[in-house]
Amino acid sequence: MIQEVEEIPIVEFYTKPGCHLCEEALHDIKKIEQVVRMRLHEYNIDEEDALTEEFGIMIPVIKINGELVQYGNVDMNIVKRVLLRKDV
């Protein structure tokens, strides 16, 4: 018998200190984390020039399994839908 292995989504959250939208989005994603299995990784874009260059005006940025899902004024309903997809 072959048993399916459940893949836990990897959520990358890009932020920086003093970002009000980031604080709200992180609060919301942590609420989702209480009911949806995920591995949440937070990245401060101020710590790496490449991240600042890539995401500077977009933050907060949420990637799930490497796919850009939301940025800026984040819609957590979309984030949750992506996390609940079976093919994530």
Buried (B, 14 or more C-beta within 10 A) or exposed (E): EEEEEEEEBBBBBBBBEEBEBBEBBBEBBEEBBEEBEBEBEEBBBBEEEEBBEEBEEEBBBBBBBEEEBBBEEBEBEEBBEBBEEEEB
